[in-house]
Amino acid sequence: MAITVTKDTKIGELLMMDRGVAAILMRSGMHCVGCPSSANESIAQASMVHGMDANKLVDAINAYFAAKEA
């Protein structure tokens, strides 16, 4: 069963699940994935700070996990 994330998933938890997600975050414009404060931010919070659509980012991350599972 593929991993599924939500807008409430913390960036730190997400990166612990799979470091490959960092590339998705960085391509989306979130270049501070290694910043200590980002670890405790949710995807929704980090998206807001970076002017991103959290739903699109969650969809891209979940698509990544689904593709890995396939």
CHARMM-style PDB file with segment names, atoms N, HN, CA, C and O in Angstrom:
ATOM      1  N   MET     1       0.837  -1.169   0.000  1.00  0.00      PROA
ATOM      2  CA  MET     1       0.000   0.000   0.000  1.00  0.00      PROA
ATOM      3  C   MET     1       0.891   1.244   0.000  1.00  0.00      PROA
ATOM      4  O   MET     1       1.827   1.352   0.792  1.00  0.00      PROA
ATOM      5  N   ALA     2       0.585   2.176  -0.896  1.00  0.00      PROA
ATOM      6  HN  ALA     2      -0.175   2.088  -1.539  1.00  0.00      PROA
ATOM      7  CA  ALA     2       1.396   3.376  -1.047  1.00  0.00      PROA
ATOM      8  C   ALA     2       1.196   4.307   0.145  1.00  0.00      PROA
ATOM      9  O   ALA     2       0.134   4.340   0.766  1.00  0.00      PROA
ATOM     10  N   ILE     3       2.230   5.044   0.436  1.00  0.00      PROA
ATOM     11  HN  ILE     3       3.093   5.017  -0.068  1.00  0.00      PROA
ATOM     12  CA  ILE     3       2.161   6.078   1.465  1.00  0.00      PROA
ATOM     13  C   ILE     3       1.273   7.198   0.944  1.00  0.00      PROA
ATOM     14  O   ILE     3       1.329   7.539  -0.238  1.00  0.00      PROA
ATOM     15  N   THR     4       0.466   7.763   1.808  1.00  0.00      PROA
ATOM     16  HN  THR     4       0.420   7.487   2.768  1.00  0.00      PROA
ATOM     17  CA  THR     4      -0.369   8.902   1.449  1.00  0.00      PROA
ATOM     18  C   THR     4      -0.125  10.007   2.460  1.00  0.00      PROA
ATOM     19  O   THR     4      -0.142   9.776   3.669  1.00  0.00      PROA
ATOM     20  N   VAL     5       0.104  11.220   1.947  1.00  0.00      PROA
ATOM     21  HN  VAL     5       0.117  11.408   0.964  1.00  0.00      PROA
ATOM     22  CA  VAL     5       0.316  12.364   2.821  1.00  0.00      PROA
ATOM     23  C   VAL     5      -0.850  13.342   2.682  1.00  0.00      PROA
ATOM     24  O   VAL     5      -1.618  13.285   1.722  1.00  0.00      PROA
ATOM     25  N   THR     6      -0.962  14.230   3.654  1.00  0.00      PROA
ATOM     26  HN  THR     6      -0.338  14.276   4.434  1.00  0.00      PROA
ATOM     27  CA  THR     6      -1.984  15.274   3.628  1.00  0.00      PROA
ATOM     28  C   THR     6      -1.297  16.614   3.826  1.00  0.00      PROA
ATOM     29  O   THR     6      -0.086  16.676   4.038  1.00  0.00      PROA
ATOM     30  N   LYS     7      -2.074  17.682   3.756  1.00  0.00      PROA
ATOM     31  HN  LYS     7      -3.058  17.631   3.584  1.00  0.00      PROA
ATOM     32  CA  LYS     7      -1.523  19.016   3.980  1.00  0.00      PROA
ATOM     33  C   LYS     7      -1.011  19.181   5.405  1.00  0.00      PROA
ATOM     34  O   LYS     7      -0.226  20.089   5.677  1.00  0.00      PROA
ATOM     35  N   ASP     8      -1.443  18.317   6.315  1.00  0.00      PROA
ATOM     36  HN  ASP     8      -2.081  17.579   6.094  1.00  0.00      PROA
ATOM     37  CA  ASP     8      -1.024  18.396   7.712  1.00  0.00      PROA
ATOM     38  C   ASP     8       0.273  17.637   7.994  1.00  0.00      PROA
ATOM     39  O   ASP     8       0.828  17.741   9.088  1.00  0.00      PROA
ATOM     40  N   THR     9       0.752  16.881   7.018  1.00  0.00      PROA
ATOM     41  HN  THR     9       0.300  16.796   6.130  1.00  0.00      PROA
ATOM     42  CA  THR     9       2.006  16.141   7.196  1.00  0.00      PROA
ATOM     43  C   THR     9       3.148  17.128   7.368  1.00  0.00      PROA
ATOM     44  O   THR     9       3.272  18.084   6.602  1.00  0.00      PROA
ATOM     45  N   LYS    10       3.972  16.900   8.364  1.00  0.00      PROA
ATOM     46  HN  LYS    10       3.871  16.123   8.987  1.00  0.00      PROA
ATOM     47  CA  LYS    10       5.125  17.764   8.636  1.00  0.00      PROA
ATOM     48  C   LYS    10       6.239  17.484   7.620  1.00  0.00      PROA
ATOM     49  O   LYS    10       6.448  16.340   7.215  1.00  0.00      PROA
ATOM     50  N   ILE    11       6.937  18.526   7.222  1.00  0.00      PROA
ATOM     51  HN  ILE    11       6.767  19.455   7.551  1.00  0.00      PROA
ATOM     52  CA  ILE    11       8.031  18.384   6.252  1.00  0.00      PROA
ATOM     53  C   ILE    11       9.085  17.404   6.774  1.00  0.00      PROA
ATOM     54  O   ILE    11       9.580  16.570   6.015  1.00  0.00      PROA
ATOM     55  N   GLY    12       9.425  17.496   8.040  1.00  0.00      PROA
ATOM     56  HN  GLY    12       9.022  18.173   8.656  1.00  0.00      PROA
ATOM     57  CA  GLY    12      10.402  16.577   8.623  1.00  0.00      PROA
ATOM     58  C   GLY    12       9.952  15.127   8.540  1.00  0.00      PROA
ATOM     59  O   GLY    12      10.752  14.249   8.215  1.00  0.00      PROA
ATOM     60  N   GLU    13       8.676  14.865   8.830  1.00  0.00      PROA
ATOM     61  HN  GLU    13       8.027  15.578   9.094  1.00  0.00      PROA
ATOM     62  CA  GLU    13       8.131  13.503   8.734  1.00  0.00      PROA
ATOM     63  C   GLU    13       8.175  13.021   7.291  1.00  0.00      PROA
ATOM     64  O   GLU    13       8.509  11.869   7.012  1.00  0.00      PROA
ATOM     65  N   LEU    14       7.833  13.916   6.391  1.00  0.00      PROA
ATOM     66  HN  LEU    14       7.562  14.852   6.618  1.00  0.00      PROA
ATOM     67  CA  LEU    14       7.807  13.582   4.971  1.00  0.00      PROA
ATOM     68  C   LEU    14       9.190  13.161   4.484  1.00  0.00      PROA
ATOM     69  O   LEU    14       9.329  12.169   3.770  1.00  0.00      PROA
ATOM     70  N   LEU    15      10.199  13.911   4.870  1.00  0.00      PROA
ATOM     71  HN  LEU    15      10.086  14.718   5.451  1.00  0.00      PROA
ATOM     72  CA  LEU    15      11.557  13.577   4.452  1.00  0.00      PROA
ATOM     73  C   LEU    15      12.068  12.306   5.119  1.00  0.00      PROA
ATOM     74  O   LEU    15      12.907  11.603   4.556  1.00  0.00      PROA
ATOM     75  N   MET    16      11.565  12.007   6.317  1.00  0.00      PROA
ATOM     76  HN  MET    16      10.883  12.579   6.774  1.00  0.00      PROA
ATOM     77  CA  MET    16      11.938  10.740   6.966  1.00  0.00      PROA
ATOM     78  C   MET    16      11.309   9.555   6.233  1.00  0.00      PROA
ATOM     79  O   MET    16      11.887   8.469   6.192  1.00  0.00      PROA
ATOM     80  N   MET    17      10.129   9.765   5.657  1.00  0.00      PROA
ATOM     81  HN  MET    17       9.659  10.648   5.690  1.00  0.00      PROA
ATOM     82  CA  MET    17       9.467   8.697   4.896  1.00  0.00      PROA
ATOM     83  C   MET    17      10.283   8.333   3.660  1.00  0.00      PROA
ATOM     84  O   MET    17      10.469   7.159   3.339  1.00  0.00      PROA
ATOM     85  N   ASP    18      10.767   9.379   2.971  1.00  0.00      PROA
ATOM     86  HN  ASP    18      10.616  10.332   3.232  1.00  0.00      PROA
ATOM     87  CA  ASP    18      11.478   9.151   1.709  1.00  0.00      PROA
ATOM     88  C   ASP    18      12.233  10.426   1.342  1.00  0.00      PROA
ATOM     89  O   ASP    18      11.618  11.453   1.056  1.00  0.00      PROA
ATOM     90  N   ARG    19      13.533  10.363   1.351  1.00  0.00      PROA
ATOM     91  HN  ARG    19      14.033   9.528   1.583  1.00  0.00      PROA
ATOM     92  CA  ARG    19      14.358  11.532   1.023  1.00  0.00      PROA
ATOM     93  C   ARG    19      14.151  11.991  -0.426  1.00  0.00      PROA
ATOM     94  O   ARG    19      14.453  13.137  -0.757  1.00  0.00      PROA
ATOM     95  N   GLY    20      13.645  11.112  -1.283  1.00  0.00      PROA
ATOM     96  HN  GLY    20      13.400  10.181  -1.014  1.00  0.00      PROA
ATOM     97  CA  GLY    20      13.398  11.459  -2.676  1.00  0.00      PROA
ATOM     98  C   GLY    20      12.380  12.568  -2.837  1.00  0.00      PROA
ATOM     99  O   GLY    20      12.339  13.225  -3.877  1.00  0.00      PROA
ATOM    100  N   VAL    21      11.560  12.786  -1.824  1.00  0.00      PROA
ATOM    101  HN  VAL    21      11.594  12.252  -0.980  1.00  0.00      PROA
ATOM    102  CA  VAL    21      10.548  13.840  -1.868  1.00  0.00      PROA
ATOM    103  C   VAL    21      11.214  15.214  -1.898  1.00  0.00      PROA
ATOM    104  O   VAL    21      10.611  16.178  -2.369  1.00  0.00      PROA
ATOM    105  N   ALA    22      12.433  15.317  -1.407  1.00  0.00      PROA
ATOM    106  HN  ALA    22      12.923  14.533  -1.024  1.00  0.00      PROA
ATOM    107  CA  ALA    22      13.139  16.603  -1.407  1.00  0.00      PROA
ATOM    108  C   ALA    22      13.219  17.183  -2.811  1.00  0.00      PROA
ATOM    109  O   ALA    22      13.099  18.396  -2.983  1.00  0.00      PROA
ATOM    110  N   ALA    23      13.417  16.340  -3.813  1.00  0.00      PROA
ATOM    111  HN  ALA    23      13.514  15.354  -3.673  1.00  0.00      PROA
ATOM    112  CA  ALA    23      13.497  16.816  -5.197  1.00  0.00      PROA
ATOM    113  C   ALA    23      12.170  17.439  -5.635  1.00  0.00      PROA
ATOM    114  O   ALA    23      12.165  18.448  -6.339  1.00  0.00      PROA
ATOM    115  N   ILE    24      11.050  16.849  -5.227  1.00  0.00      PROA
ATOM    116  HN  ILE    24      11.054  16.029  -4.654  1.00  0.00      PROA
ATOM    117  CA  ILE    24       9.733  17.396  -5.560  1.00  0.00      PROA
ATOM    118  C   ILE    24       9.560  18.759  -4.897  1.00  0.00      PROA
ATOM    119  O   ILE    24       9.107  19.712  -5.530  1.00  0.00      PROA
ATOM    120  N   LEU    25       9.922  18.843  -3.631  1.00  0.00      PROA
ATOM    121  HN  LEU    25      10.290  18.068  -3.117  1.00  0.00      PROA
ATOM    122  CA  LEU    25       9.797  20.098  -2.903  1.00  0.00      PROA
ATOM    123  C   LEU    25      10.659  21.185  -3.544  1.00  0.00      PROA
ATOM    124  O   LEU    25      10.217  22.322  -3.705  1.00  0.00      PROA
ATOM    125  N   MET    26      11.876  20.832  -3.902  1.00  0.00      PROA
ATOM    126  HN  MET    26      12.235  19.908  -3.771  1.00  0.00      PROA
ATOM    127  CA  MET    26      12.786  21.821  -4.479  1.00  0.00      PROA
ATOM    128  C   MET    26      12.332  22.247  -5.871  1.00  0.00      PROA
ATOM    129  O   MET    26      12.423  23.427  -6.211  1.00  0.00      PROA
ATOM    130  N   ARG    27      11.845  21.312  -6.678  1.00  0.00      PROA
ATOM    131  HN  ARG    27      11.770  20.353  -6.402  1.00  0.00      PROA
ATOM    132  CA  ARG    27      11.321  21.671  -8.006  1.00  0.00      PROA
ATOM    133  C   ARG    27      10.123  22.600  -7.886  1.00  0.00      PROA
ATOM    134  O   ARG    27       9.871  23.418  -8.770  1.00  0.00      PROA
ATOM    135  N   SER    28       9.397  22.473  -6.804  1.00  0.00      PROA
ATOM    136  HN  SER    28       9.602  21.809  -6.086  1.00  0.00      PROA
ATOM    137  CA  SER    28       8.208  23.300  -6.592  1.00  0.00      PROA
ATOM    138  C   SER    28       8.561  24.692  -6.067  1.00  0.00      PROA
ATOM    139  O   SER    28       7.696  25.566  -6.016  1.00  0.00      PROA
ATOM    140  N   GLY    29       9.801  24.906  -5.683  1.00  0.00      PROA
ATOM    141  HN  GLY    29      10.504  24.195  -5.724  1.00  0.00      PROA
ATOM    142  CA  GLY    29      10.230  26.207  -5.188  1.00  0.00      PROA
ATOM    143  C   GLY    29      10.524  26.254  -3.708  1.00  0.00      PROA
ATOM    144  O   GLY    29      10.819  27.319  -3.164  1.00  0.00      PROA
ATOM    145  N   MET    30      10.447  25.123  -3.054  1.00  0.00      PROA
ATOM    146  HN  MET    30      10.207  24.258  -3.495  1.00  0.00      PROA
ATOM    147  CA  MET    30      10.709  25.059  -1.618  1.00  0.00      PROA
ATOM    148  C   MET    30      12.162  24.610  -1.426  1.00  0.00      PROA
ATOM    149  O   MET    30      12.442  23.428  -1.226  1.00  0.00      PROA
ATOM    150  N   HSD    31      13.078  25.582  -1.493  1.00  0.00      PROA
ATOM    151  HN  HSD    31      12.851  26.542  -1.656  1.00  0.00      PROA
ATOM    152  CA  HSD    31      14.501  25.280  -1.477  1.00  0.00      PROA
ATOM    153  C   HSD    31      15.087  25.152  -0.081  1.00  0.00      PROA
ATOM    154  O   HSD    31      16.280  24.886   0.065  1.00  0.00      PROA
ATOM    155  N   CYS    32      14.276  25.335   0.936  1.00  0.00      PROA
ATOM    156  HN  CYS    32      13.307  25.552   0.817  1.00  0.00      PROA
ATOM    157  CA  CYS    32      14.800  25.301   2.310  1.00  0.00      PROA
ATOM    158  C   CYS    32      14.453  23.992   3.016  1.00  0.00      PROA
ATOM    159  O   CYS    32      14.237  23.991   4.228  1.00  0.00      PROA
ATOM    160  N   VAL    33      14.397  22.886   2.289  1.00  0.00      PROA
ATOM    161  HN  VAL    33      14.573  22.887   1.305  1.00  0.00      PROA
ATOM    162  CA  VAL    33      13.996  21.616   2.905  1.00  0.00      PROA
ATOM    163  C   VAL    33      14.954  21.171   3.999  1.00  0.00      PROA
ATOM    164  O   VAL    33      14.574  20.382   4.864  1.00  0.00      PROA
ATOM    165  N   GLY    34      16.174  21.656   3.978  1.00  0.00      PROA
ATOM    166  HN  GLY    34      16.482  22.298   3.276  1.00  0.00      PROA
ATOM    167  CA  GLY    34      17.128  21.295   5.018  1.00  0.00      PROA
ATOM    168  C   GLY    34      17.123  22.244   6.200  1.00  0.00      PROA
ATOM    169  O   GLY    34      17.843  22.025   7.174  1.00  0.00      PROA
ATOM    170  N   CYS    35      16.331  23.281   6.128  1.00  0.00      PROA
ATOM    171  HN  CYS    35      15.746  23.458   5.336  1.00  0.00      PROA
ATOM    172  CA  CYS    35      16.264  24.271   7.201  1.00  0.00      PROA
ATOM    173  C   CYS    35      15.631  23.634   8.437  1.00  0.00      PROA
ATOM    174  O   CYS    35      14.587  22.990   8.326  1.00  0.00      PROA
ATOM    175  N   PRO    36      16.236  23.800   9.602  1.00  0.00      PROA
ATOM    176  CA  PRO    36      15.680  23.187  10.815  1.00  0.00      PROA
ATOM    177  C   PRO    36      14.236  23.590  11.113  1.00  0.00      PROA
ATOM    178  O   PRO    36      13.463  22.774  11.615  1.00  0.00      PROA
ATOM    179  N   SER    37      13.866  24.822  10.813  1.00  0.00      PROA
ATOM    180  HN  SER    37      14.494  25.485  10.405  1.00  0.00      PROA
ATOM    181  CA  SER    37      12.490  25.240  11.114  1.00  0.00      PROA
ATOM    182  C   SER    37      11.475  24.593  10.187  1.00  0.00      PROA
ATOM    183  O   SER    37      10.309  24.456  10.557  1.00  0.00      PROA
ATOM    184  N   SER    38      11.890  24.193   8.988  1.00  0.00      PROA
ATOM    185  HN  SER    38      12.838  24.305   8.688  1.00  0.00      PROA
ATOM    186  CA  SER    38      10.939  23.576   8.063  1.00  0.00      PROA
ATOM    187  C   SER    38      10.517  22.180   8.532  1.00  0.00      PROA
ATOM    188  O   SER    38       9.450  21.696   8.154  1.00  0.00      PROA
ATOM    189  N   ALA    39      11.340  21.543   9.343  1.00  0.00      PROA
ATOM    190  HN  ALA    39      12.207  21.937   9.650  1.00  0.00      PROA
ATOM    191  CA  ALA    39      11.034  20.185   9.795  1.00  0.00      PROA
ATOM    192  C   ALA    39       9.726  20.110  10.572  1.00  0.00      PROA
ATOM    193  O   ALA    39       9.029  19.096  10.526  1.00  0.00      PROA
ATOM    194  N   ASN    40       9.392  21.183  11.286  1.00  0.00      PROA
ATOM    195  HN  ASN    40       9.958  22.006  11.324  1.00  0.00      PROA
ATOM    196  CA  ASN    40       8.170  21.176  12.088  1.00  0.00      PROA
ATOM    197  C   ASN    40       7.004  21.875  11.420  1.00  0.00      PROA
ATOM    198  O   ASN    40       5.937  22.010  12.019  1.00  0.00      PROA
ATOM    199  N   GLU    41       7.191  22.322  10.188  1.00  0.00      PROA
ATOM    200  HN  GLU    41       8.058  22.213   9.701  1.00  0.00      PROA
ATOM    201  CA  GLU    41       6.097  22.947   9.443  1.00  0.00      PROA
ATOM    202  C   GLU    41       5.329  21.884   8.680  1.00  0.00      PROA
ATOM    203  O   GLU    41       5.908  20.922   8.174  1.00  0.00      PROA
ATOM    204  N   SER    42       4.026  22.067   8.604  1.00  0.00      PROA
ATOM    205  HN  SER    42       3.556  22.848   9.015  1.00  0.00      PROA
ATOM    206  CA  SER    42       3.220  21.170   7.779  1.00  0.00      PROA
ATOM    207  C   SER    42       3.391  21.567   6.319  1.00  0.00      PROA
ATOM    208  O   SER    42       3.899  22.646   6.015  1.00  0.00      PROA
ATOM    209  N   ILE    43       2.969  20.699   5.433  1.00  0.00      PROA
ATOM    210  HN  ILE    43       2.556  19.822   5.680  1.00  0.00      PROA
ATOM    211  CA  ILE    43       3.000  21.026   4.010  1.00  0.00      PROA
ATOM    212  C   ILE    43       2.175  22.286   3.757  1.00  0.00      PROA
ATOM    213  O   ILE    43       2.574  23.140   2.965  1.00  0.00      PROA
ATOM    214  N   ALA    44       1.039  22.407   4.418  1.00  0.00      PROA
ATOM    215  HN  ALA    44       0.714  21.713   5.061  1.00  0.00      PROA
ATOM    216  CA  ALA    44       0.181  23.586   4.251  1.00  0.00      PROA
ATOM    217  C   ALA    44       0.898  24.849   4.703  1.00  0.00      PROA
ATOM    218  O   ALA    44       0.856  25.863   4.006  1.00  0.00      PROA
ATOM    219  N   GLN    45       1.557  24.806   5.859  1.00  0.00      PROA
ATOM    220  HN  GLN    45       1.592  23.983   6.426  1.00  0.00      PROA
ATOM    221  CA  GLN    45       2.265  25.983   6.377  1.00  0.00      PROA
ATOM    222  C   GLN    45       3.420  26.376   5.469  1.00  0.00      PROA
ATOM    223  O   GLN    45       3.590  27.551   5.144  1.00  0.00      PROA
ATOM    224  N   ALA    46       4.207  25.399   5.064  1.00  0.00      PROA
ATOM    225  HN  ALA    46       4.069  24.445   5.328  1.00  0.00      PROA
ATOM    226  CA  ALA    46       5.355  25.679   4.198  1.00  0.00      PROA
ATOM    227  C   ALA    46       4.889  26.199   2.842  1.00  0.00      PROA
ATOM    228  O   ALA    46       5.519  27.087   2.267  1.00  0.00      PROA
ATOM    229  N   SER    47       3.803  25.656   2.335  1.00  0.00      PROA
ATOM    230  HN  SER    47       3.292  24.935   2.801  1.00  0.00      PROA
ATOM    231  CA  SER    47       3.266  26.120   1.051  1.00  0.00      PROA
ATOM    232  C   SER    47       2.811  27.564   1.146  1.00  0.00      PROA
ATOM    233  O   SER    47       3.036  28.354   0.229  1.00  0.00      PROA
ATOM    234  N   MET    48       2.179  27.905   2.241  1.00  0.00      PROA
ATOM    235  HN  MET    48       1.996  27.264   2.986  1.00  0.00      PROA
ATOM    236  CA  MET    48       1.710  29.274   2.428  1.00  0.00      PROA
ATOM    237  C   MET    48       2.891  30.247   2.452  1.00  0.00      PROA
ATOM    238  O   MET    48       2.844  31.299   1.815  1.00  0.00      PROA
ATOM    239  N   VAL    49       3.934  29.898   3.178  1.00  0.00      PROA
ATOM    240  HN  VAL    49       3.972  29.043   3.695  1.00  0.00      PROA
ATOM    241  CA  VAL    49       5.118  30.750   3.280  1.00  0.00      PROA
ATOM    242  C   VAL    49       5.765  30.955   1.904  1.00  0.00      PROA
ATOM    243  O   VAL    49       6.282  32.033   1.609  1.00  0.00      PROA
ATOM    244  N   HSD    50       5.732  29.927   1.082  1.00  0.00      PROA
ATOM    245  HN  HSD    50       5.313  29.051   1.322  1.00  0.00      PROA
ATOM    246  CA  HSD    50       6.390  29.981  -0.222  1.00  0.00      PROA
ATOM    247  C   HSD    50       5.442  30.348  -1.359  1.00  0.00      PROA
ATOM    248  O   HSD    50       5.843  30.338  -2.523  1.00  0.00      PROA
ATOM    249  N   GLY    51       4.195  30.672  -1.037  1.00  0.00      PROA
ATOM    250  HN  GLY    51       3.869  30.680  -0.092  1.00  0.00      PROA
ATOM    251  CA  GLY    51       3.239  31.069  -2.065  1.00  0.00      PROA
ATOM    252  C   GLY    51       2.875  29.950  -3.021  1.00  0.00      PROA
ATOM    253  O   GLY    51       2.669  30.180  -4.213  1.00  0.00      PROA
ATOM    254  N   MET    52       2.796  28.738  -2.493  1.00  0.00      PROA
ATOM    255  HN  MET    52       2.964  28.551  -1.525  1.00  0.00      PROA
ATOM    256  CA  MET    52       2.508  27.562  -3.307  1.00  0.00      PROA
ATOM    257  C   MET    52       1.102  27.055  -3.021  1.00  0.00      PROA
ATOM    258  O   MET    52       0.515  27.374  -1.987  1.00  0.00      PROA
ATOM    259  N   ASP    53       0.578  26.275  -3.930  1.00  0.00      PROA
ATOM    260  HN  ASP    53       1.055  26.016  -4.770  1.00  0.00      PROA
ATOM    261  CA  ASP    53      -0.714  25.625  -3.743  1.00  0.00      PROA
ATOM    262  C   ASP    53      -0.463  24.295  -3.028  1.00  0.00      PROA
ATOM    263  O   ASP    53       0.097  23.371  -3.617  1.00  0.00      PROA
ATOM    264  N   ALA    54      -0.869  24.198  -1.779  1.00  0.00      PROA
ATOM    265  HN  ALA    54      -1.324  24.949  -1.301  1.00  0.00      PROA
ATOM    266  CA  ALA    54      -0.617  22.998  -0.977  1.00  0.00      PROA
ATOM    267  C   ALA    54      -1.277  21.768  -1.583  1.00  0.00      PROA
ATOM    268  O   ALA    54      -0.715  20.674  -1.527  1.00  0.00      PROA
ATOM    269  N   ASN    55      -2.462  21.934  -2.162  1.00  0.00      PROA
ATOM    270  HN  ASN    55      -2.918  22.823  -2.207  1.00  0.00      PROA
ATOM    271  CA  ASN    55      -3.154  20.785  -2.758  1.00  0.00      PROA
ATOM    272  C   ASN    55      -2.372  20.202  -3.934  1.00  0.00      PROA
ATOM    273  O   ASN    55      -2.271  18.984  -4.076  1.00  0.00      PROA
ATOM    274  N   LYS    56      -1.821  21.074  -4.770  1.00  0.00      PROA
ATOM    275  HN  LYS    56      -1.903  22.064  -4.655  1.00  0.00      PROA
ATOM    276  CA  LYS    56      -1.021  20.592  -5.904  1.00  0.00      PROA
ATOM    277  C   LYS    56       0.232  19.888  -5.425  1.00  0.00      PROA
ATOM    278  O   LYS    56       0.637  18.872  -5.990  1.00  0.00      PROA
ATOM    279  N   LEU    57       0.844  20.424  -4.389  1.00  0.00      PROA
ATOM    280  HN  LEU    57       0.515  21.249  -3.929  1.00  0.00      PROA
ATOM    281  CA  LEU    57       2.054  19.807  -3.854  1.00  0.00      PROA
ATOM    282  C   LEU    57       1.744  18.443  -3.247  1.00  0.00      PROA
ATOM    283  O   LEU    57       2.482  17.483  -3.469  1.00  0.00      PROA
ATOM    284  N   VAL    58       0.664  18.350  -2.487  1.00  0.00      PROA
ATOM    285  HN  VAL    58       0.064  19.129  -2.306  1.00  0.00      PROA
ATOM    286  CA  VAL    58       0.251  17.065  -1.903  1.00  0.00      PROA
ATOM    287  C   VAL    58      -0.039  16.059  -3.019  1.00  0.00      PROA
ATOM    288  O   VAL    58       0.352  14.895  -2.927  1.00  0.00      PROA
ATOM    289  N   ASP    59      -0.718  16.506  -4.063  1.00  0.00      PROA
ATOM    290  HN  ASP    59      -1.035  17.452  -4.138  1.00  0.00      PROA
ATOM    291  CA  ASP    59      -1.020  15.614  -5.195  1.00  0.00      PROA
ATOM    292  C   ASP    59       0.258  15.093  -5.849  1.00  0.00      PROA
ATOM    293  O   ASP    59       0.356  13.912  -6.181  1.00  0.00      PROA
ATOM    294  N   ALA    60       1.238  15.984  -6.032  1.00  0.00      PROA
ATOM    295  HN  ALA    60       1.159  16.943  -5.762  1.00  0.00      PROA
ATOM    296  CA  ALA    60       2.511  15.580  -6.649  1.00  0.00      PROA
ATOM    297  C   ALA    60       3.256  14.583  -5.761  1.00  0.00      PROA
ATOM    298  O   ALA    60       3.826  13.612  -6.258  1.00  0.00      PROA
ATOM    299  N   ILE    61       3.253  14.820  -4.467  1.00  0.00      PROA
ATOM    300  HN  ILE    61       2.790  15.609  -4.063  1.00  0.00      PROA
ATOM    301  CA  ILE    61       3.943  13.914  -3.542  1.00  0.00      PROA
ATOM    302  C   ILE    61       3.250  12.556  -3.498  1.00  0.00      PROA
ATOM    303  O   ILE    61       3.912  11.518  -3.519  1.00  0.00      PROA
ATOM    304  N   ASN    62       1.927  12.562  -3.438  1.00  0.00      PROA
ATOM    305  HN  ASN    62       1.390  13.405  -3.421  1.00  0.00      PROA
ATOM    306  CA  ASN    62       1.192  11.295  -3.418  1.00  0.00      PROA
ATOM    307  C   ASN    62       1.351  10.543  -4.736  1.00  0.00      PROA
ATOM    308  O   ASN    62       1.393   9.313  -4.738  1.00  0.00      PROA
ATOM    309  N   ALA    63       1.440  11.261  -5.860  1.00  0.00      PROA
ATOM    310  HN  ALA    63       1.405  12.260  -5.858  1.00  0.00      PROA
ATOM    311  CA  ALA    63       1.679  10.610  -7.152  1.00  0.00      PROA
ATOM    312  C   ALA    63       3.057   9.955  -7.162  1.00  0.00      PROA
ATOM    313  O   ALA    63       3.225   8.864  -7.706  1.00  0.00      PROA
ATOM    314  N   TYR    64       4.035  10.614  -6.566  1.00  0.00      PROA
ATOM    315  HN  TYR    64       3.900  11.500  -6.123  1.00  0.00      PROA
ATOM    316  CA  TYR    64       5.383  10.059  -6.449  1.00  0.00      PROA
ATOM    317  C   TYR    64       5.357   8.744  -5.674  1.00  0.00      PROA
ATOM    318  O   TYR    64       5.927   7.744  -6.110  1.00  0.00      PROA
ATOM    319  N   PHE    65       4.688   8.756  -4.520  1.00  0.00      PROA
ATOM    320  HN  PHE    65       4.225   9.569  -4.165  1.00  0.00      PROA
ATOM    321  CA  PHE    65       4.606   7.534  -3.714  1.00  0.00      PROA
ATOM    322  C   PHE    65       3.842   6.434  -4.427  1.00  0.00      PROA
ATOM    323  O   PHE    65       4.220   5.265  -4.342  1.00  0.00      PROA
ATOM    324  N   ALA    66       2.773   6.787  -5.130  1.00  0.00      PROA
ATOM    325  HN  ALA    66       2.466   7.736  -5.200  1.00  0.00      PROA
ATOM    326  CA  ALA    66       1.987   5.792  -5.872  1.00  0.00      PROA
ATOM    327  C   ALA    66       2.822   5.170  -6.993  1.00  0.00      PROA
ATOM    328  O   ALA    66       2.750   3.963  -7.222  1.00  0.00      PROA
ATOM    329  N   ALA    67       3.603   5.980  -7.684  1.00  0.00      PROA
ATOM    330  HN  ALA    67       3.662   6.961  -7.498  1.00  0.00      PROA
ATOM    331  CA  ALA    67       4.458   5.470  -8.770  1.00  0.00      PROA
ATOM    332  C   ALA    67       5.522   4.535  -8.228  1.00  0.00      PROA
ATOM    333  O   ALA    67       5.851   3.536  -8.868  1.00  0.00      PROA
ATOM    334  N   LYS    68       6.061   4.840  -7.065  1.00  0.00      PROA
ATOM    335  HN  LYS    68       5.794   5.651  -6.545  1.00  0.00      PROA
ATOM    336  CA  LYS    68       7.059   3.962  -6.453  1.00  0.00      PROA
ATOM    337  C   LYS    68       6.457   2.613  -6.096  1.00  0.00      PROA
ATOM    338  O   LYS    68       7.125   1.581  -6.156  1.00  0.00      PROA
ATOM    339  N   GLU    69       5.190   2.640  -5.724  1.00  0.00      PROA
ATOM    340  HN  GLU    69       4.647   3.478  -5.675  1.00  0.00      PROA
ATOM    341  CA  GLU    69       4.492   1.422  -5.306  1.00  0.00      PROA
ATOM    342  C   GLU    69       4.151   0.536  -6.496  1.00  0.00      PROA
ATOM    343  O   GLU    69       4.072  -0.686  -6.378  1.00  0.00      PROA
ATOM    344  N   ALA    70       3.951   1.177  -7.645  1.00  0.00      PROA
ATOM    345  HN  ALA    70       4.015   2.170  -7.741  1.00  0.00      PROA
ATOM    346  CA  ALA    70       3.505   0.436  -8.862  1.00  0.00      PROA
ATOM    347  C   ALA    70       4.586  -0.437  -9.444  1.00  0.00      PROA
ATOM    348  OT1 ALA    70       4.362  -1.108 -10.451  1.00  0.00      PROA
TER     349      ALA     70
END
